[in-house]
Amino acid sequence: MTQAQAPDRLPESLDCLPEDADRALLVGRAWLGDDPQRGGPAIVAVRGDALVDLSAHVATMADLLEHPDAAGLVRDAEAPLIAPLATVLANSAAAEPIAPYLLAPCDVQAIKACGVTFAVSLLERVIEEQAGGDLNRAAELRREIQTLIGSDLSRIQPGSEEAMTLKRELQARGAWSQYMEVGIGPDAEVFSKAQPLSAVGHGARVGLHPASQWNNPEPEIVLAVDTQGQVRGASLGNDVNLRDVEGRSALLLGKAKDNNASCAIGPFIRLFDAHFGIDDVRQARVSLRIEGSDDGFVLEGDSDMREISRDPLDLVGQTQGAHHQYPDGFMLFLGTMFSPIQDRDGEGQGFTHHLGDRVDISTPKLGRLSNVVARSDQLPPWTFGIRRLIAHLAHRQGA
């Protein structure tokens, strides 16, 4: 293997990268194969049009995010070439991935998510709750609830006196909801989306629980946070959402959210530096495109981070603090304003996935995350957990 050299510019074919990829610090993880000597997961970085291996310098992505000079490590550390980046991306998108291919860029970090952080998604969660998981009631309930609430929730600061006044009014009218509580109340909804090492990456298939008949992708920005609660970078995520399961009961949130391949993150984590930071996250517009493979259906939409009800750093602070520590750091989904209601299979039924849907989530400074929809029970089971990672690292150290 040789040291990778960065060319002057990237080939146009690498369209899943940020628009300013030539100056972006992009790190992630890749599967190098099953060979016990040279295979397994590796910590990687993008240099020019190539992917290089940083595993000799950091054992895990959590270690990289804690590194005192992560930027210098990514730019300058001696790192053997894995393969041309175009080859790795093509391998990642194959129906049967061929090593080397991309994994989710996080590893031992907790994978957390914030829900109901936009007014539009708040209304849709109330609709799900009132519908009790029945998608056929959604259109009628949407009209009723919008009339009943009668307020522009996007103008209301969560936890403010105005929000508490609205709460009292809605309680008196029998229109209050547990989703309204986390939407405009003082406390954000923060839940565990997936287990460490269970997320899938760019090009992988994402899973729907076989019992779900009403579901959708949730295009989100995902923050990479270190052990001290400092945001070190960001990525893109798809929080696969089962509207009928969660709509039956909020107590089914775990069943609705955490299933085999139901969480996708990638393609890379872009580290914060002089060219990219939290203000870029605050100003981002996250785009979604869904293309049906069996019906020609196309749906496009956007989630504007400028419309978020709670600042991203407030969400980080509500996740970690004196009340809760994360010794390996965490990834934090920030939520979405995108709630697809475009009819697909029948009038008034809104949107739901078909198997084979291609889902593209993108924003200019983070690139594009692409996945294809399948069933969780028909995808390869998750088998590489913490013990496998420990064994892999011990073997590599011994070698």
N, C-alpha and C positions, 0 to 999 in steps of 0.2 A: 504494500500500500504506500501511496505517496502523499505528500503534503499538497492540499488543494490550493490553487491560486485563483483569486477573484478576478473575473474579466471586467471590462469597463461597463458593460450593461448586460441585463438578463435577456434571454430569448423571449420573444413575445408569447410563445406557447405556454409559459409558466404563469397562466392567468389566475391561479389560485393564490398568488402571493400579493402582498400589499402593493399599491400603486407606486410607492417609493421604496421598493424592496432593496434598491442599491444602498440605502442608508439604514435600513431596519435591522435591528438585532433580533433574529428569529431563532428560537431554540425549540427542541421537541424531543421526541423519542421515536426510535425505529426498531423493528424486529429484524435481526440479521440472519435468522435461520435457526434450525434445530441442532446444528453442530455444537456439542458441549464445549469445544475449545474456542470457537469464534462466533457462536450464535447467541441467541437470547436478545433481550432488550438492550439498547444503547442510548445514551444521552447524546443528542446530535445538535448541530447548528448548521444554518445555511451560510455558505460562503460563495458568493457569486452564483453560478449555475450548478453548484455541487453541494452535496451533503457530507459533512465531516463528523468524525466520532470524537466526542469529548470525554468518553468514559474513563480514560486514564487519569483525568483530573477531578471528576466528580462522580460519585456512585449513583446518585439519584437526582431527579429534577429538583426535589426539595433542597438538596445540597447546593445546586447551582443557584437557586433563588436566594440562598443565604450567603453566597460567596461575596466577600468584601469588594471584589472587582470583577463582577460578573461580565460587564461590558468588555473589559480587557481580555478576559478568558475567551469569550466568544469570538472576538476579533483576531486575537494574536497567538493564543496558545497553540503549541504544536498538536496537530490533530490529523490523523490519517484519513484519507479519502474513503468514503463508503461507496459512492456511486454518483453519477450525474443526477441532479435533482429531477430532471424530466423522467429518468428511468424509475426512480423511487415513486414518483407520483403515478406513473402508469401502472406500476406494480400494485400500488395501493388501491387503485380503482378496478382492478381485475375481479371477476366473479369469484375466482379462487386466488387470493393474494399470493404473490410470489416474493420471497425475500430478496432484497430488503424492501420493506414497506413501512409506512407510517403507522404509529400507534397514537393514542391520545397523548398529548404532550405532558400530562401530569402523571405522577405515580403514587407515592405514599401519602399525598395530601388528602385530607377529607374533602369530599365534594358536596358543597352546600348550595342551596338555592333560595332566593327570595321570590315570593309570589305576591301577586296583587300590588305591584308597584306602579301601575299606570291606571288612570281612571277608566279607560276603555276596557281593559282586562278585568277591572273590578266589576263592571256591569255584567260582563259575560260570566264571571264566577257566580254572581247572584242568580243569573238565569239558570246556570247548571244546577245550583242548589234547589231552586224552585221547581225545575223540571224533573228532579229526582232521577236524572240519568236518561230521560226519554227525549231524544232529539226531535221528535215530532211536535213537541210542545214549545220548542225554542222560539220560533218566530212570534207566536202570540204573546208569550211571556216577555219577550224583548220590548214589544210595544207597551205592554202594561207597566213594566218596571220603569221604563224611561218616563212615562207619564206620571207615575207615582212619585219618583224621586224628584223630578222637576228641577234639578240643580246641575250646574256644570261642575262636576266633581274635580276636574283638572285644575280649577282655580282655588281649591281648598287645600290648605297646608295641613298635612296629617298631624293630629295631636293639638291643633290650635283651638282656641275658644270657638271659632266659627264651626270647626268640625264637631266639637262637642255639642254645640247648639243643634246642628243638623241631626246628630245622633239622638238627642232627646226628642226631636220632632218625629223622626222616623220610628222610634220606639213607640211613641204615642199612637202612630198610625198603623202599627203592626208590620212595619216594612224593614225593620233592622235585620241584619244578617251577620253571621260570623265572618263573612268575607268583607263586609263593610267595616267591621271592627279592625281588621288588619290593613284595610285599604286607607282609612282616614283616621284611625285611632293612633295613639302614641307609639305602639309597638309594631314593628314590622313582622311579617311572616318569614321565618327562616327555618328551612327543613333540610334533611339529608336527602339529596337527590340520588346518590349512588355511592358505592363502596370504593375505597382506594383500590386502584388498579383495574376497576371494572369498566371504565368508560372506553368507548371505541373511538377511532380516529377518522381522519379525512379519507373518504373513499370507501369506508366500511358500510355494511348494512346495519340499519337501526331496527330495533324490535318493537312490535306491538304485542301486548298481551292478547292471546287468542280469544279471550272473552269479550274484548272491547269492540263495539260497533260504532262508536262516536269518538273520534280522536283527531289530533292535529300536531304539527310541529310547533315548537316555540323558539323562535330565533332570538338569541340573546348574546350579549357580551358577557364574558366570564373573566373575572379578575383573578390573578395569581397573587396570593397574599402569603407573606412569610410568617415566621413564628412570633414576630413582634407586632403583627397586625399591620405591617407596611405593605402597600400594594407595589409589587415589583414588575408587573406586566399584565397583559391581557390577551385573551384569545376569543374565539367564537364558539358558541355552543348551541346544540339542539336538545332542549328539554322535551323529549317525546311525552305528550300529554294525553291521558285517557279521560275525556270529559264525562263519559257515562259512568265510569267507576268512581271518580272523585265526586261527581254530582250526586251519587246515591248517599254518600256520607263523607264528611271531612275526615272521619276516622279511617277511611280507606285510602288516605293520601299515600301511605307507604306502598300499598298494593298498586296504586295508580302510577307512581313515579319510579319505583326502583325495580326494574325487571331486566332480564338479560338483554344487553345491547340497547337499552332505552335511553342512554346518555351518550351523546357524541360531543367531542371537544377537538378543536384544531383549526387549521392544519398545524399551526405552531403557536407558541407563546411569543408575543412581541414584548421584549423587555423595555421598560421605561428608560428614556435617556433624553438628551437635549432635543430630539426630533419627535418624541412621542411621550405623552404623559396623561395624567388623569383628566386634564381639560379636553384632550382629544376624545376620551371616552364620553365625557359629558356632552360633547357636540356631535357625536356619531349618529348617523342614520343607518340602521341595520336593515338590509333588504332581504326579502324572501321570495323565492320562485319555486313553485311546485309543478312538475310535469308528470302527468299520468301516462303510464306505459300501455294501459289497456283501453283508454277512452279518449285520448288526446286532450284531456283536461289540462288547462294551464291556469294557475292562480299566482298573482304577484301582489306583494304588499310591503310595507315599511314599518319599522318601529323607530321612532325618533327619540333618542335619549334626552333631548331637551324637554320632553314632556313627562319625564319620570317624576313621580310624586316625592320621592326621597332621594337625596343626594347619594351617589355611590359610596362616598366615604362614611356617611351616616349608616348605610347598610353594613359596611365592614365593621363599624363600631358596635352595631347591635349584634353582630355575630361573635366577635371576639373582644374580650376585655377582662376585668377582674372576675367577672361571672363565668367565663369560659375561655380556656386556653386550647391552642392547637399546636402541640410540640413538633408537628411535621408540616405546619402551614395548612392552607386550604385554598380551594378553588371556589369562587362565589359567582353563581349565576345571578344576574341583576334583574331578571324579569323582562317582560315584553308588553308592548301595547297592542301587538298583533293578535287578533282573535278572529279567525276566518269564519265568515258567515255566508259566503257565496254558495248558492245551491249547487250541488254536484249530482246527486242521485235522485232528487225529487224536489218539487216545489215546497219551500218552507223547511226543508231538512238541513240546510246549511252545508258545511263542508265536513267530510271525513276522509281519511286516507283510503287508498286502494293499495294493495300489495304491488310493489314495483314502482311506486312513485319515486321520482328523483327530487330530492330536496336540496336546494342551494341557498346558503345563508352567507351574506357578504356585506362588507363595508370597506371603503377604500383603503384605510390604514391598517386593516387586519387581514385582508384578502378574502378568500372564499372557502367555506366548509361545505363539502358535498357528500351526501349519503343517499342510499336507496332503501326504501321501506320493505321490511319483511316481518315475519312473525317471530316473537322471542323464543317460542318453543321449537322452531325449525332452524334456528341459527346455531352455530357452534357454541357449546356451553362455555361459560367463563371458568377457566381452570388455573390461570396464572395469578395466584394471590401472593400474600405477604411471605408465606413460607417458601414458595417457589423463588421469589425474588431474593430472599436471604441465601438460599442454597446457591443460586446463580452467582451472587456477588462473592460468596465464600469460595466457590470453585474458581472464579476468575482471579481472585486474589492469590489463591494457591498456585494457579498456573503461572 
